[in-house]
């Protein structure tokens, strides 16, 4: 008698070489049977010695491919039989589509083996810019449906040549069942186009001409994995030209660096930053800038750091062999989404790029580069994109099918089912029409990919968010809609990410979000869990003159804070010294402050401090004033003052002592020391708030979420202060603290309102 089992394996088991791994493992142990992809993961059938099958199951988990991850192994059948008429182990055609619980990996940076072949003149893939294998290459950006097989990818239109077909079917080859496998004979090809679309060169000659043009100072649009980049030398002339053409006057550009050795000449690399930089995810990593590096100051104006990344495709490696450093920024105009199609690039980048290096492999779903900062040995995800998506967030509870629509700025959506939440990639600002179109396309793609039909919708309290309308358009009228307060969603996202189900405090700091009282919140002290919350306190409210204009003109909120602190006459006098060119409108603003909407925004406080200290009074991109304020900070050991008081049972963090100090002392210290004192003082005040709320509630776990917590200096100061006071901070690890995490939080809150089962 022998043993016959059927296994259903779920997790990241498609697109990582899992089936070839099963084939090799069965041959090693001496088992027969089959393996195939299904829309739920991988199905394995085994015949053979009982102990051998036990060993197979154990080694599935211990020896799983590096890029894979097993969530569960279900024993669907386990029986004893007489010897079956099965003589070998086969990789079968994938099962028909069903409920799509399968997970698959993100796009993966070129592996060392493919890189060696790329550089080997004797190898048939020498200088082939699309080489890949089971261990690397495109995944998320080429998948059109599950199971993950070539016919359901954008490689479907490329028929295997004889040699690639042989590799694809060879169990000992690392390209065994690698779906995007290709070569110069049968795979995608490069073309170099002029700015008006005229063809200039093909294949390797296109690549060489592109590199020569970049070296000569031209601006080139490059089609990569998830969309187009715009590249140029990091020198004054091409960078200034690019800024003018791209309508991006100050927002930092990222750099692509040939290797670690080059990076060390430009930035200070911590061991953890180096690890992130070299990981298969290959994010952009924010690192302290060595200002004598020779990089143009216009690459990242008024910043003390640079965003750098290493090459992550064969195409990048080939270009960077000739040019050690390039500006490599997303190909878009202003705040529009990334360009990903050849025709779209020709239309939208006309007048921006001198040349376009394109290829004929379609990008199924566009995605931006991920951006990561570090605070000690902690990473702060600033933008979640390539390399991270579509990895899910796992929960401890079963959930119904839910669509969470997310937020308006830094928008994402999330889909939930079972114990899995699938957050989308970063979409952008949905006030932009093209971003709204991108949001809808991505949502329809995710619904198809994961075979989801949600009838439950979670959305923000704000009645006019475009994401809510798009979500309803796509799924139809939902059976039920739950409106989730913005800052509670932030808190819930961090709780579910950390697997914490108890009551926690929340210090949620961001720009703005509609509060339960219909006021504009943004500096919130909460108590709650993923189901419900209570507002225990907040930053002192202040009028926001001009509404949204105050976001672009931080001096407006600074004027309001000075008026509330110093009085109207003193505020006017100080404002005339700080911003004399604007004094003609101070009287009008001061006379109408009482009619302006009130906000408890912590993000606007950073903007106001930046304006008062002369760092940044007007901005051209989101977060500019706060980023430049953080960059300006110099070492200074004294904290700026804040006041914590109680008002009607609510804890208020009052900035009035800060404003008095800024005017009396901060301006004399200069922006460097004053910025340092502000960050230190705020970190101390927030740790005191956490301690006081912990005393009142008996709760020590404290969620830190919201876009303000992207500030490396604030986080690095606040964490040890809180920990020394017995507070247990909970921070984001796989999600961004900014509004990208809101959709995950909405899904978590909604799941607890719509009948879920505990683990």
C-alpha positions in Angstrom: 0.0 0.0 0.0 1.2 3.5 -0.7 -0.1 6.9 0.3 -2.1 9.3 -1.9 -2.6 12.9 -0.9 -3.9 16.1 -2.4 -2.6 19.4 -1.1 -3.9 22.9 -1.6 -1.1 25.4 -1.0 -1.9 29.1 -0.5 0.3 32.1 -0.3 2.9 33.7 -2.6 3.3 30.5 -4.7 2.9 31.7 -8.3 5.6 33.5 -10.2 8.4 32.4 -7.8 9.4 29.0 -9.3 7.2 27.1 -6.9 6.0 24.4 -9.3 9.6 23.6 -10.6 10.6 23.5 -7.0 7.9 20.9 -6.3 9.0 18.9 -9.4 12.7 18.8 -8.2 11.7 18.0 -4.6 9.5 15.1 -5.7 12.3 13.7 -7.9 14.8 14.0 -5.0 12.4 12.1 -2.5 11.1 9.6 -5.1 7.5 10.7 -5.3 5.1 10.7 -8.3 2.2 13.0 -9.0 1.6 16.5 -10.3 1.4 20.2 -9.5 -0.6 22.9 -11.1 -1.5 26.5 -10.6 -5.0 27.3 -9.6 -6.7 30.6 -8.9 -6.5 29.7 -5.2 -2.8 29.0 -5.2 -1.1 25.7 -6.1 -2.7 22.2 -6.1 -0.3 19.2 -5.5 -1.1 15.5 -5.9 1.4 13.0 -4.5 1.7 9.2 -4.7 4.4 7.2 -2.9 6.0 6.3 0.4 4.1 7.7 3.5 7.3 8.9 5.1 8.5 10.5 1.9 5.2 12.4 1.6 5.6 13.7 5.2 9.1 14.8 4.3 7.8 16.5 1.1 5.3 18.5 3.2 7.9 19.6 5.7 10.4 20.6 3.1 7.7 22.6 1.2 7.8 25.0 4.1 11.5 24.8 5.1 12.9 24.9 1.5 10.3 27.2 -0.1 11.8 29.4 -2.9 13.3 32.6 -1.6 10.7 34.8 -3.2 7.8 32.6 -2.1 5.8 32.5 1.1 3.4 29.7 2.2 0.4 30.8 4.2 -1.3 27.5 4.5 -1.2 23.9 3.3 -4.6 22.2 3.3 -4.7 18.4 3.2 -7.7 17.9 0.8 -7.3 14.1 0.6 -5.2 11.6 2.5 -5.7 7.9 1.7 -3.9 4.5 1.4 -4.2 2.8 -2.0 -2.7 0.0 -4.0 0.0 1.3 -6.4 -1.5 4.0 -8.7 -0.9 4.0 -12.4 1.2 7.2 -12.2 4.8 6.9 -13.3 6.2 10.4 -12.9 5.8 13.9 -11.5 4.4 16.4 -13.9 3.7 20.1 -14.1 0.1 20.3 -15.4 -1.7 23.0 -17.2 -3.3 25.4 -14.8 -6.8 24.8 -13.5 -9.7 26.8 -14.7 -10.4 30.2 -13.0 -12.2 30.1 -9.7 -12.2 32.2 -6.6 -8.9 33.9 -6.8 -7.2 33.5 -3.4 -3.8 33.0 -5.1 -1.0 35.5 -4.3 1.9 36.4 -6.6 5.0 38.4 -6.1 5.8 42.0 -7.1 8.2 42.8 -9.8 11.7 41.6 -8.8 15.1 43.2 -9.5 17.5 41.4 -11.8 19.1 38.4 -10.1 22.9 37.8 -10.0 22.7 34.9 -12.4 20.8 36.9 -15.1 23.2 39.8 -14.5 26.2 37.5 -15.2 24.6 36.4 -18.4 23.9 39.9 -19.4 27.6 40.8 -19.2 29.0 37.6 -20.7 29.8 38.0 -24.4 29.7 34.2 -24.8 26.1 34.0 -23.5 23.2 34.2 -26.0 21.5 36.8 -23.7 24.6 39.1 -23.7 23.2 42.7 -23.6 19.6 41.5 -23.9 17.7 44.1 -22.0 14.7 41.9 -21.1 16.4 38.8 -19.7 14.8 37.2 -16.6 14.2 33.9 -14.9 12.2 32.3 -12.2 14.1 34.4 -9.6 13.6 37.9 -11.1 11.9 40.0 -13.6 8.4 41.4 -14.2 5.4 40.0 -12.4 2.7 42.5 -11.2 3.2 44.8 -14.2 2.6 42.0 -16.8 -0.2 39.9 -15.2 -3.6 40.1 -16.7 -5.3 37.3 -14.7 -4.7 34.3 -12.5 -3.5 31.6 -12.6 -0.1 33.1 -13.4 0.6 31.5 -16.8 2.1 33.1 -19.9 -1.3 33.3 -21.8 -2.6 35.5 -18.9 0.3 37.9 -19.1 1.4 40.7 -21.5 4.0 38.1 -22.8 1.2 36.2 -24.5 2.0 37.8 -27.8 5.6 36.6 -27.8 5.9 33.0 -29.0 8.9 31.0 -27.6 11.8 30.3 -29.9 13.1 26.7 -29.8 15.9 27.4 -27.3 13.7 29.3 -24.9 11.0 26.6 -25.1 13.7 24.0 -24.3 14.7 26.0 -21.2 11.1 26.6 -20.1 10.6 22.8 -20.1 13.9 21.7 -18.5 13.4 20.8 -14.8 17.0 21.6 -14.0 17.0 25.0 -15.7 16.3 28.1 -13.6 14.0 29.3 -16.4 11.8 26.1 -16.0 8.3 27.5 -16.2 9.4 31.1 -15.9 6.5 32.8 -17.7 8.3 36.0 -19.0 11.3 34.1 -20.4 12.6 35.4 -23.7 15.7 36.2 -25.7 16.8 38.4 -28.6 15.2 36.0 -31.1 11.7 35.8 -29.7 11.2 38.5 -27.0 10.5 42.2 -26.7 12.7 44.6 -28.5 13.9 48.2 -28.0 13.3 51.2 -30.3 14.7 54.7 -30.1 12.4 57.4 -31.2 12.8 61.1 -31.7 10.7 63.5 -29.6 8.1 63.6 -32.4 8.0 59.8 -32.7 10.3 59.2 -35.7 12.2 55.9 -35.5 15.9 56.4 -35.1 17.3 52.9 -34.1 16.4 49.4 -33.1 17.7 46.8 -30.7 21.2 47.2 -29.2 21.9 50.1 -31.4 18.9 51.9 -29.9 20.4 51.3 -26.5 23.9 52.6 -27.4 22.5 55.7 -29.1 20.3 56.4 -26.0 23.4 56.1 -23.7 25.4 58.5 -26.0 22.5 61.0 -26.0 22.3 60.9 -22.2 26.1 61.4 -21.9 25.8 64.4 -24.2 23.2 66.1 -21.8 20.0 65.2 -23.6 16.8 64.3 -21.8 15.5 60.8 -22.5 12.2 59.1 -21.6 12.9 55.4 -20.8 10.2 52.7 -20.7 10.8 50.5 -17.8 8.9 47.9 -15.8 5.9 49.9 -14.5 6.0 52.9 -16.7 8.3 55.5 -18.1 11.2 57.4 -16.4 12.7 60.6 -17.6 16.5 60.5 -17.3 19.3 63.0 -17.6 22.7 63.8 -16.2 22.6 65.2 -12.6 24.2 68.4 -13.9 22.8 72.0 -13.7 21.9 72.5 -17.3 19.9 69.3 -18.1 18.3 69.3 -14.6 17.1 72.9 -14.9 15.9 72.2 -18.4 14.0 69.2 -17.2 12.4 71.2 -14.3 11.2 73.8 -16.7 9.8 71.3 -19.2 8.2 69.0 -16.5 6.7 72.0 -14.6 8.4 70.8 -11.4 10.3 73.8 -10.0 11.5 72.3 -6.7 10.3 68.8 -5.9 13.3 66.5 -5.5 14.3 64.2 -8.3 15.5 60.6 -7.6 18.9 59.3 -8.8 19.8 56.0 -10.2 23.3 54.9 -9.1 25.4 52.3 -10.8 26.4 50.5 -7.5 27.2 50.8 -3.8 30.6 52.2 -4.5 29.3 55.1 -6.5 26.5 55.6 -3.9 29.1 55.9 -1.1 30.6 59.0 -2.8 27.2 60.7 -2.9 25.4 59.8 0.3 26.0 58.4 3.8 24.9 54.8 3.7 23.9 53.1 7.0 24.0 49.3 7.0 20.2 49.2 7.0 19.9 51.7 4.1 22.4 49.6 2.2 20.3 46.5 2.9 17.2 48.2 1.6 19.0 49.6 -1.4 20.2 46.1 -2.5 17.0 44.2 -1.7 15.1 42.5 -4.5 12.4 45.3 -4.0 15.0 47.9 -5.1 13.1 51.0 -3.7 14.3 54.6 -3.8 16.0 55.0 -0.4 16.3 58.5 1.1 19.9 59.0 2.4 21.9 61.9 3.8 23.6 63.9 1.0 27.3 64.5 0.9 27.2 68.0 -0.4 30.6 67.8 -2.0 29.4 64.9 -4.2 29.3 66.9 -7.4 25.5 66.4 -7.8 23.7 69.5 -9.0 22.0 71.3 -6.1 18.9 71.6 -8.4 18.4 67.8 -8.1 17.0 68.2 -4.6 16.8 71.9 -3.7 16.9 72.8 0.0 17.1 69.2 1.0 19.8 67.5 3.2 19.2 64.1 1.5 19.0 62.4 -1.8 16.6 59.7 -3.0 18.8 57.0 -4.7 18.1 53.6 -6.2 20.1 50.9 -7.8 19.4 49.5 -11.3 16.6 46.9 -11.2 16.1 45.8 -14.8 18.7 44.6 -17.3 18.0 47.7 -19.3 19.0 49.9 -16.4 22.2 47.9 -15.8 23.2 48.3 -19.4 22.7 52.1 -19.3 24.4 52.5 -16.0 27.5 50.6 -17.1 28.3 53.7 -19.1 26.9 56.4 -16.8 27.5 56.0 -13.1 24.7 58.4 -12.0 21.5 59.6 -13.7 18.5 61.6 -12.6 15.7 59.0 -12.9 12.3 60.6 -12.3 8.7 59.5 -13.0 7.6 60.4 -16.5 4.6 62.6 -15.8 3.6 66.2 -15.9 3.1 68.0 -12.5 0.8 65.9 -10.4 -0.5 63.6 -13.2 0.0 59.8 -13.0 2.9 58.0 -14.4 2.9 57.5 -18.2 3.1 53.8 -19.2 2.0 53.4 -22.9 4.1 54.2 -25.9 1.4 56.3 -27.6 0.7 58.1 -24.4 4.4 58.9 -23.9 4.7 60.4 -27.4 1.6 62.6 -26.7 2.3 63.7 -23.2 6.1 63.9 -23.2 6.4 65.9 -26.4 8.5 68.9 -25.5 9.7 67.2 -22.4 11.9 64.4 -23.7 14.4 64.9 -26.5 14.3 61.1 -27.2 12.2 58.1 -26.2 13.6 54.6 -25.6 10.6 52.4 -25.9 9.9 48.6 -26.1 7.0 46.5 -27.3 6.2 44.5 -24.1 2.9 46.0 -22.9 2.6 47.2 -19.3 -0.6 45.7 -18.0 -0.7 47.8 -14.8 1.5 50.9 -14.2 3.2 51.4 -10.9 5.6 54.0 -9.4 8.9 53.3 -7.8 8.6 52.7 -4.0 10.2 55.3 -1.8 11.6 54.4 1.7 13.3 56.5 4.4 15.0 55.1 7.4 15.0 56.1 11.1 17.7 54.0 12.7 16.9 50.4 11.9 13.3 51.3 11.1 12.0 51.9 7.6 9.4 54.5 6.8 7.5 53.7 3.6 6.8 57.1 1.9 5.3 55.6 -1.3 4.3 52.0 -1.7 4.7 50.8 -5.3 7.0 48.6 -7.3 8.6 45.8 -5.2 5.9 46.0 -2.5 2.6 45.6 -4.4 0.7 43.3 -4.6 1.8 41.9 -1.2 -1.3 41.8 1.1 -1.9 42.7 4.7 -2.9 39.6 6.6 -5.5 39.8 9.4 -6.5 37.6 12.3 -10.2 37.6 11.5 -12.3 36.4 8.6 -13.8 39.3 6.5 -16.6 39.5 4.0 -15.7 40.9 0.5 -15.2 44.6 1.0 -14.1 47.5 -1.2 -12.4 50.3 0.8 -12.3 53.4 -1.3 -9.4 55.2 0.5 -8.7 59.0 0.6 -8.6 61.8 -2.0 -4.9 62.7 -1.7 -2.2 60.0 -2.0 -5.1 57.7 -2.9 -5.2 53.9 -2.8 -8.0 51.4 -2.5 -8.1 48.1 -0.8 -10.0 44.9 -1.3 -10.7 42.5 1.5 -11.7 38.8 1.7 -11.1 36.0 4.2 -8.1 37.0 6.2 -6.5 39.1 3.5 -6.5 42.8 2.6 -5.1 43.7 -0.8 -4.0 47.3 -0.9 -3.5 48.9 -4.3 -0.4 50.7 -5.4 -0.1 54.5 -4.9 -2.5 56.2 -7.3 -2.2 59.9 -6.5 -4.4 63.0 -6.1 -7.9 62.2 -7.4 -8.6 65.9 -8.1 -6.6 65.2 -11.2 -8.8 63.7 -13.9 -6.1 61.3 -15.2 -5.5 60.0 -11.6 -9.2 59.3 -11.3 -9.1 57.3 -14.6 -6.0 55.5 -13.3 -7.8 54.7 -10.0 -10.8 53.2 -11.9 -8.6 51.1 -14.2 -6.5 49.8 -11.3 -9.7 48.9 -9.3 -11.2 47.0 -12.2 -7.9 45.2 -12.7 -7.6 44.1 -9.0 -11.3 43.0 -9.0 -10.6 40.8 -12.0 -7.2 39.6 -10.7 -8.5 38.4 -7.3 -11.9 37.4 -8.6 -13.7 39.6 -6.1 -17.3 40.9 -6.3 -17.6 43.1 -3.2 -21.1 44.4 -2.3 -19.9 46.2 0.9 -18.2 49.6 0.6 -16.1 51.4 3.2 -15.4 55.1 2.4 -14.4 58.4 4.0 -16.8 60.7 5.8 -16.1 63.4 3.3 -19.2 63.6 1.0 -17.4 64.8 -2.2 -14.4 62.5 -2.4 -14.0 61.2 -6.0 -12.9 57.8 -4.9 -16.3 57.0 -3.3 -18.1 57.9 -6.5 -15.7 55.8 -8.6 -16.1 52.9 -6.3 -19.8 53.0 -6.5 -19.6 53.3 -10.3 -17.4 50.2 -10.5 -19.2 47.8 -8.1 -22.8 49.2 -8.5 -25.0 50.3 -5.6 -23.5 48.5 -2.5 -25.7 46.5 -0.1 -24.2 48.5 2.7 -21.8 51.5 3.0 -19.9 52.4 6.1 -18.4 55.9 6.4 -15.1 55.8 8.3 -13.6 58.8 10.0 -10.2 59.6 8.4 -8.0 59.5 11.5 -9.7 56.4 12.8 -8.9 54.7 9.5 -5.2 55.7 10.0 -5.3 54.1 13.5 -7.0 51.0 12.4 -4.6 50.4 9.5 -1.6 50.5 11.9 -3.4 48.2 14.4 -4.2 45.6 11.8 -0.7 45.8 10.3 0.7 45.1 13.8 -1.8 42.3 14.5 -3.0 44.2 17.6 -6.7 43.7 18.5 -6.9 45.4 21.9 -7.7 49.0 22.9 -4.9 51.4 22.0 -4.2 55.1 22.1 -3.6 56.9 18.8 -1.5 60.0 18.0 -2.6 60.6 14.5 -0.8 63.6 12.8 -1.5 64.7 9.3 -2.7 67.6 7.1 -6.4 67.4 7.2 -9.3 65.0 7.4 -13.0 65.5 8.0 -13.8 65.0 11.7 -16.9 63.4 13.2 -18.0 66.9 14.3 -17.6 68.1 10.6 -14.6 70.2 11.5 -11.2 69.8 9.9 -9.0 67.5 12.1 -5.3 66.8 11.7 -3.7 66.5 15.1 -5.7 63.9 17.0 -5.4 62.0 20.3 -7.6 58.9 20.1 -8.6 55.9 22.2 -10.0 52.9 20.4 -9.6 49.7 18.4 -10.4 48.9 14.8 -14.1 49.0 15.5 -14.7 52.3 17.2 -12.8 55.3 18.8 -13.2 58.2 21.2 -11.4 61.6 20.6 -9.6 62.3 23.9 -7.8 65.4 22.7 -6.2 67.3 19.8 -3.9 70.1 18.8 -5.3 73.6 19.7 -7.5 74.7 16.8 -6.8 77.7 14.7 -8.5 79.4 11.8 -7.3 78.4 8.3 -7.4 81.6 6.2 -8.1 80.9 2.6 -8.9 77.2 3.1 -6.9 75.2 0.5 -4.9 78.3 -0.4 -3.3 78.1 3.0 -1.8 74.7 2.0 0.1 76.4 -0.9 0.8 79.5 1.1 2.0 78.5 4.6 2.4 82.2 5.7 -1.4 82.4 5.9 -1.6 79.9 8.7 1.5 81.4 10.3 -0.3 84.7 10.4 -3.4 83.2 12.0 -1.3 81.5 14.7 0.5 84.8 15.5 -2.8 86.6 15.7 -4.2 84.1 18.1 -1.1 84.2 20.2 0.2 87.8 20.0 -3.0 89.7 19.1 -3.8 91.5 15.9 -1.5 94.5 16.0 1.6 92.5 17.1 0.8 89.8 14.5 0.5 92.4 11.7 3.8 94.1 12.7 5.7 90.8 12.8 4.2 89.7 9.5 5.3 92.9 7.8 8.9 92.2 9.0 8.7 88.5 7.8 6.9 88.9 4.5 6.9 92.6 3.6 5.9 91.9 0.0 2.5 90.6 1.1 1.6 93.3 3.6 -1.1 94.7 1.4 -3.4 91.7 2.1 -2.6 91.2 5.9 -5.4 93.5 7.0 -8.1 91.7 4.9 -7.0 88.3 6.3 -6.8 89.5 9.9 -10.2 91.1 9.7 -11.8 87.9 8.4 -10.1 85.3 10.6 -13.1 84.7 12.8 -15.0 83.5 9.7 -12.3 81.1 8.6 -12.8 77.4 9.1 -11.1 76.0 12.2 -8.5 73.2 12.1 -6.5 71.1 14.5 -4.0 70.2 11.7 -0.5 69.3 12.8 0.7 69.3 9.3 -0.2 73.0 8.9 1.7 73.7 12.1 4.9 72.5 10.5 4.1 74.7 7.5 3.6 77.7 9.7 6.8 77.2 11.6 8.6 76.9 8.3 7.1 80.2 7.2 7.9 82.1 10.4 11.5 80.9 10.4 12.0 82.0 6.8 12.5 78.5 5.4 9.5 78.3 3.1 6.5 80.7 2.9 5.0 79.3 -0.3 5.2 75.8 -1.7 5.1 74.2 -5.2 4.5 70.6 -4.0 2.8 68.7 -1.1 4.9 68.7 2.1 7.6 71.1 0.8 7.6 73.4 3.7 7.8 70.6 6.3 10.4 68.7 4.4 12.6 71.8 4.1 12.1 72.6 7.8 13.3 69.1 8.7 16.3 69.4 6.4 17.2 72.8 7.9 17.4 71.4 11.4 20.9 71.5 13.1 21.9 69.9 16.4 20.5 71.9 19.3 19.7 70.4 22.7 17.0 72.8 24.0 13.3 72.0 23.2 10.8 74.7 22.1 7.9 75.0 24.5 4.4 73.7 24.2 1.5 73.6 26.7 -0.7 70.6 27.5 -3.9 71.6 29.2 -7.4 70.2 29.7 -10.5 71.9 28.3 -13.9 70.4 29.1 -12.4 67.0 29.7 -10.4 67.1 26.5 -6.6 67.2 26.4 -5.3 70.2 24.3 -1.8 70.5 22.9 -1.4 74.2 22.7 1.1 75.8 20.3 0.8 79.4 21.7 4.0 79.0 23.8 5.8 77.8 20.7 4.7 80.8 18.6 5.8 83.2 21.4 9.2 81.4 21.6 9.6 81.5 17.8 9.1 85.2 17.7 11.1 86.0 20.8 14.0 83.6 20.5 13.7 81.3 17.5 14.2 84.0 14.9 17.4 85.0 16.6 18.7 81.4 16.8 18.3 81.0 13.1 16.3 78.3 11.1 18.8 75.5 11.9 18.7 75.6 15.7 15.1 76.8 15.8 13.9 73.9 13.6 15.8 71.4 15.8 14.2 72.9 19.0 10.8 72.7 17.4 11.1 69.0 16.5 12.6 68.2 19.9 9.9 70.2 21.7 7.1 68.6 19.8 8.5 65.1 20.3 8.7 65.8 24.1 5.1 67.2 24.1 3.7 64.2 22.2 5.4 61.8 24.6 3.9 63.7 27.5 0.5 63.5 25.9 0.9 59.8 25.5 1.9 59.4 29.1 -1.0 61.5 30.4 -3.5 59.6 28.3 -2.0 56.3 29.4 -2.4 57.3 33.0 -6.0 58.2 32.4 -6.9 55.1 30.5 -4.5 52.4 31.6 -3.6 51.8 27.9 0.1 51.9 27.0 0.0 50.8 23.3 0.1 54.0 21.2 -0.4 54.1 17.4 1.7 56.7 15.5 0.1 57.2 12.1 -0.5 60.0 9.6 1.7 61.8 7.1 3.5 63.9 9.7 5.1 60.6 11.0 7.0 60.4 7.8 9.3 63.0 9.4 12.4 61.0 10.3 13.6 63.5 12.9 10.3 63.6 14.7 9.9 59.8 14.8 13.6 59.3 15.8 13.1 61.7 18.7 9.6 60.6 19.8 10.1 56.8 19.9 12.8 56.7 22.6 11.1 59.4 24.6 7.9 57.4 24.7 9.6 54.1 25.4 11.4 55.6 28.4 8.0 56.7 29.8 6.6 53.2 29.5 4.7 53.8 26.3 4.6 51.0 23.6 4.5 52.8 20.2 3.0 50.9 17.3 4.3 52.2 13.9 3.7 51.2 10.3 6.1 48.6 8.9 4.6 47.5 5.5 2.3 50.4 4.8 3.0 54.1 4.6 1.9 56.3 7.5 0.5 58.8 5.0 -3.0 58.6 3.4 -2.0 55.6 1.4 -2.8 53.4 4.4 -6.4 54.9 4.9 -8.0 52.3 2.6 -6.6 49.4 4.7 -7.9 51.0 7.8 -11.3 51.5 6.3 -11.4 47.8 5.3 -10.4 46.8 8.9 -13.1 49.0 10.5 -15.8 47.9 8.1 -15.0 44.2 8.6 -15.7 44.6 12.4 -19.1 46.1 11.6 -20.2 43.5 9.2 -20.2 40.2 11.1 -16.7 38.7 11.1 -15.4 35.6 12.9 -12.5 35.7 15.2 -9.4 33.5 14.6 
